[in-house]
Amino acid sequence: MAAIAQILKVDFNIRDRQFKHIQVTYNHNSELANLMLDPWFAEQIQRRLPGLRQTVTEATRAGIPVPCFSASLNYIDSYRTGRLPQNLVQAMRDCFGSHTYKRIDKEGDFHTEWLP
């Protein structure tokens, strides 16, 4: 991951400081699952999260699409939440392809006949 950050730093015109932190972080902990778990990056996200949330909210109210900002906000919110409505996708997959689903109140795999 540190080598990838070095390659991107050379190939793209992106701020050197962030890539330096990425390199240092992965050189220090090459097994890190996500940069958001690193204390420095976690603190940077926490400091900027209210502004990002406000920007996405105001843009949405004004009808201005901000897909990268909203996707970033959704990713951060999803990553730090244990259980989300996306689990409904399991039910949809079961309905259209009999793929089964898991429940939080019982062990095992379940299938439902969704359509009459």
C-alpha positions as CSV (number, residue, x, y, z in Angstrom):
1,M,0.0,0.0,0.0
2,A,2.9,2.4,0.8
3,A,4.3,1.7,-2.7
4,I,0.9,2.4,-4.3
5,A,0.8,5.7,-2.5
6,Q,4.3,6.6,-3.9
7,I,3.2,5.7,-7.4
8,L,0.0,7.8,-7.2
9,K,2.0,10.7,-5.7
10,V,4.3,10.7,-8.7
11,D,1.5,10.2,-11.4
12,F,-1.2,12.5,-10.1
13,N,-1.2,16.1,-9.0
14,I,-2.5,15.4,-5.5
15,R,-1.3,17.0,-2.4
16,D,2.0,15.5,-1.3
17,R,1.2,15.8,2.4
18,Q,-1.7,13.3,2.3
19,F,0.4,10.8,0.3
20,K,3.2,11.1,2.8
21,H,0.8,10.2,5.6
22,I,-0.5,7.2,3.7
23,Q,3.1,6.0,3.1
24,V,4.1,6.5,6.7
25,T,0.9,4.8,8.0
26,Y,1.3,1.7,5.8
27,N,5.0,1.5,6.4
28,H,4.3,1.5,10.1
29,N,1.3,-0.9,9.9
30,S,1.1,-2.8,6.6
31,E,-1.8,-4.9,7.8
32,L,-4.1,-1.9,8.4
33,A,-7.5,-2.8,6.9
34,N,-8.6,0.8,6.3
35,L,-6.9,4.2,6.6
36,M,-9.9,5.4,8.7
37,L,-8.7,3.1,11.4
38,D,-5.4,5.0,11.8
39,P,-5.5,7.6,14.6
40,W,-4.2,10.5,12.4
41,F,-6.7,9.8,9.6
42,A,-9.5,9.2,12.0
43,E,-8.9,12.6,13.6
44,Q,-8.8,14.3,10.2
45,I,-12.1,12.7,9.3
46,Q,-13.7,13.6,12.6
47,R,-12.6,17.3,12.2
48,R,-14.0,17.5,8.6
49,L,-17.1,15.4,8.9
50,P,-19.5,18.1,10.0
51,G,-18.4,20.3,7.1
52,L,-18.8,17.5,4.6
53,R,-22.2,16.6,6.0
54,Q,-23.3,20.3,5.8
55,T,-22.0,20.6,2.2
56,V,-23.9,17.6,1.1
57,T,-27.0,18.7,2.9
58,E,-27.0,22.2,1.4
59,A,-26.2,21.0,-2.1
60,T,-29.0,18.5,-1.9
61,R,-31.4,21.2,-0.8
62,A,-30.3,23.4,-3.7
63,G,-30.7,20.5,-6.2
64,I,-27.0,20.5,-6.9
65,P,-25.6,17.0,-7.4
66,V,-22.4,16.3,-5.5
67,P,-21.9,12.6,-6.2
68,C,-18.3,12.3,-4.9
69,F,-19.0,14.2,-1.7
70,S,-22.2,12.2,-1.0
71,A,-20.6,8.9,-1.8
72,S,-17.7,9.7,0.5
73,L,-20.1,10.7,3.3
74,N,-22.1,7.5,2.7
75,Y,-19.0,5.4,2.8
76,I,-17.8,6.9,6.1
77,D,-21.2,6.5,7.6
78,S,-21.6,2.9,6.4
79,Y,-18.1,1.9,7.5
80,R,-18.6,2.9,11.1
81,T,-22.1,1.4,11.4
82,G,-22.7,-2.2,12.3
83,R,-26.2,-2.8,11.0
84,L,-27.7,-0.9,8.1
85,P,-30.8,-1.1,5.8
86,Q,-28.5,-2.5,3.1
87,N,-29.1,-5.8,4.7
88,L,-32.5,-5.7,2.8
89,V,-30.5,-6.6,-0.3
90,Q,-30.3,-10.2,1.1
91,A,-34.1,-10.3,1.0
92,M,-34.2,-9.0,-2.5
93,R,-31.7,-11.5,-3.7
94,D,-33.7,-14.3,-2.1
95,C,-36.9,-13.0,-3.7
96,F,-35.5,-12.9,-7.2
97,G,-33.0,-15.8,-7.1
98,S,-33.7,-17.9,-4.0
99,H,-30.3,-17.0,-2.6
100,T,-31.4,-17.3,1.1
101,Y,-30.8,-14.8,3.8
102,K,-29.6,-14.6,7.4
103,R,-31.7,-13.3,10.3
104,I,-30.5,-11.5,13.4
105,D,-32.9,-13.3,15.7
106,K,-32.2,-16.9,14.6
107,E,-29.2,-19.0,13.4
108,G,-29.1,-20.4,9.9
109,D,-30.0,-19.6,6.4
110,F,-33.6,-18.9,5.4
111,H,-35.7,-18.7,2.3
112,T,-39.1,-17.2,1.9
113,E,-41.7,-17.7,-1.0
114,W,-42.1,-13.9,-1.6
115,L,-44.5,-13.9,-4.5
116,P,-47.9,-15.5,-4.5
